[in-house]
Amino acid sequence: MYSRLLVPLDGSATSRLALAHAQTLARLSGARVTLLHVIDELRHSNGFERPQVYIDEVRPRFLQAGQALLDEARQEMEKAGVATDTLLLESEGRRASELIVQQAAEIGADVIVLGTHGRRGMHRWMLGSDAEQVARTAPVPVMLVRPSTTDAPEGGVSA
């Protein structure tokens, strides 16, 4: 069925839900899971810090936080008996969706399990969501995961 799953994570509720679905799918098929976190460096810089401050303080912190996110997810997967790899990438000005699709091809993923999180408001209108871009351009099937609408608060919609 599947031998390799790619699961992009960003710490959002939908990426945690995608992780849970990937865990179930991996256990059923015996697949190995690669957890991917893409860091958008520009979101971590105010543009006013000196270059040395960015190199010595800012960059190490966002790399450490990204690795911690991956390590926590890997431990959860391995506790469930799922073989897991992690991959931390810096976007270097590229879209996260491009890097997700590239990694799917490079690792030989059979499917990408992706939460429908991503851009909101004006950024989504101008750039589209990462999930939409991945689904359009991926060389493999994409399993899009989102919270159930039955979990929405009364009179509202779920995020």
Residue, then its C-alpha position, 0 to 999 in steps of 0.5 A: m500500500y504505502s511505504r513512505l509518508l511525508v507529513p509537513l508540520d507547523g504546530s497548528a491544530t490541523s498539522r497535529l490532526a494530520l500527524a494523527h491521521a498519518q500515524t494511523l495510516a502508517r500503522l496500517s500500512g507499515a509505512r515509514v514517516t518523514l516529518l518536515h518543518v519548513i521555517d520561513e526565516l523572514r517571519h523571525s526577523n524584524g529587519f532591524e537587528r544587526p547581522q551578527v545578532y541575527i546569526d548569533e541569537v535569532r537564527p539559533r532560536f528559530l532552528q531550535a524551536g523547529q527541531a523541538l517541534l519535530d522531536e516531539a512529533r517523532q517521539e509521539m510517532e515512535k511511541a506508537g511504533v511508527a518508524t520516523d525521520t525528521l527534516l528541518l528546512e529553511s525556506e530561503g525565500r521559497r514557498a513552503s509548498e514548493l519545498i514540500v513538493q520537492q521533498a516528497a519527490e526526493i524521499g520517494a513519498d507515496v503520499i503527503v498527509l497535510g493539514t489545511h492550515g496556512r495563509r489567511g486573509m490577504h495573504r491567502w487571497m494573494l498567494g493561495s494556501d500552501a495546502e492548495q499549492v501542494a495538492r495542485t503540484a505534488p507528484v503523489p497523492v495528497m491527503l488533506v486533513r481538517p477538523s470536522t465541522t461537527d466539532a465547531p462551537e455552537g453558532g460558529v465554525s471551527a478554525 
